[in-house]
Amino acid sequence: KLMRARDIYKQEAEIDPLTGLLNKKAIQSACEEMLAGSLKEGAVHAFFVMDLDHFKEMNDTYGHQAGDDVLRRFAEDVRSIFRQSDHIGRFGGDEFTVLMPNVTTLVAVERHARQLMTAAQELEVRDDRSLLSVSIGIALAPLHGTNYDVKRAGRNGWKIYDAKEDGGVLCPKEE
């Protein structure tokens, strides 16, 4: 009984209740563990940080119930795009992240980014698909750094981290 209670407590402490994805604390822990671990030869770890564009406006227009539904559906889409071994989380609001360990080709990273953009653009809110898009920041470790602390880009696009532009910071840091 005590072990079951501990497992439930651990799950509640690490899982976002709305989407069932990892929460910010669990993603930070997974990121730090991944950065400290070994890397397959020729591979990188890919870090995706996503923000749903125009979510606030959609949420204000159609209500929080519609907003929650969009977040749950996007979470399911993200789960279906990535591998089971990847760490998928919600930072809060409309911000999501994915940690992909041991990626061997940049083509795979770019394919996932395009799939995420399509998934966001296909989210319907009251029969309207034109409301949402996603902005995605992507960093590759160790190429772009090995610190846990990202997100600078425009809307409806994706960007692979550039150390000259982005100043050496990889993932959003727990505040």
N, C-alpha and C positions, 0 to 999 in steps of 0.2 A: 504494500500500500504506500509506504514511504517512497519507494523508488518510482512508482507511478506518479505520485504527487510531484516529485523532483522533475520528472520528465515533462509534465504539464507546465510547471513553472518555467523550465528552460525554454520550452516552445513558446510560451507567451512572452518571454523576455527577448526572443530572437525573431519572431514572426510579426509582420504587419497584419493587423486584424482585418483590414479591408480587403487586401489583395491576396493574402496568404504567402506573399514573398518575404524574403529576409528583410529585416528592418535595418536602419542606418547603423546601429551598433554591431549587428551581426555581419554586415557587409564590411565594416571597418576591420573587424577581427579576421574575416576571411582574406581581405586584402593584405593585411600585415603578415598573416601566415603564408600566403602565396609568395609575397616578396622575399620572405625569409627562407623559403624552401628552395629546392633545386629546380633546375630548368632543363628540359630535354635539349640535346644538342641541336642547334639551328632553330630553336623555337623562341617565342616571346610570349609574354602574358599580355592580353589585350584588355583594356579598361574602357568601357563605354559608359558615358554619363549622358542621360537623356532628359529632355524637358519637353512636355507637350505644349506646343505653341497655341496661343489663344484659348487655353483651357479656362482661365479665369473669366474671360468674357462669356464663354459657353456656359460655365457654371452659374454665372450671374444671370444669364438670360433664361436658361432652362431649369435652374434649381440644383440644389445639392444632390438630390436623388439621381438625377441624370448624370451629374458629375461623378458620383460614386460608381455608377454603372459603367461609365467610360473608363474609369481607372481600373475596374475589375476586368473589363474586356481587353484593355491594352495589356494588362498583366498576363492574361491567358495567351495573347498573341506573342508576347515576348517569350514566354515559356515554350511555345511551339516552335519558335525560330531557333533557339539555342539548344546546345547539348545538355543532357541531364547532369553532366559533371560541372557545368558552369554555375556560377553563383549569381543569382538574379535577385535584385532587391529594389525596394522603394524607399527613398530617402524621406519622403513626406510630400504632401501636396501632389504635384504632377511631375515629380522628379524620380527617375528610375536609374538604376545602374546595373551593369553586367560585368562580371569578371570572368574572362575566358583564359584558363591556364593552358600553357603549352600549345600555342597556335603556330603552325608551321608555314602558313602562307598569308601574305597580305591580301590576296584575292578572297580568302575566306572572311577576313575582317570586313572588306568592302561589300561582299555579298550580304553579310548580316546587316550592315548599315542600310543598304538598299531595301532589304526585307522589312526593317523597322520603319523606314519612311513610308513604304507601301501600307503597312499595317496601320499606322497612325492616320494616313489619308483615307483609309477605308472605314474608319470608325464612324458609324452613323449616329447622329443625334437627331431624333425626330425626322427621319428620312432625309437628312441633309448630310452629305459626305464632304462638303466644302469647308467645314468649320475648323478642322484640326490638321496639324502637321507636327513634326517633331524635329527638334534640334539635337544633334548628337556630337559630343566631343569624344575623341578616341585617343588614348595614349597607349604606347607599347613599352613594356618594361622588359629588359633593362635599357633599351635604346633611348628612351626619353627620360630616364631617371628611375630611381628606386625608392622614392619617398612617397608616403601616403599623404597627399593633400591636393579641380579642373573646372572649369567650365567657362569658356569664352567663345562665342560664335554667334552668328545671326540666327534667324529662324529658318525652318524647313530646309535643313541641310545636315551634313555631317562634316567633321573636320578631324583629321589625324593630327595629333599633338605635334607642335613644332617648338623645340626647346628655345630657339631664338625669340620666338613670339610670345611663348607662354611662361617663360621664367623658371623652368625646372620643377614645377609642381605637378604631381600626377592625379591624385584622387581627392575629392572634397574631404576635408578633415572634420571630424566630430567636433561640434562646438558646444 
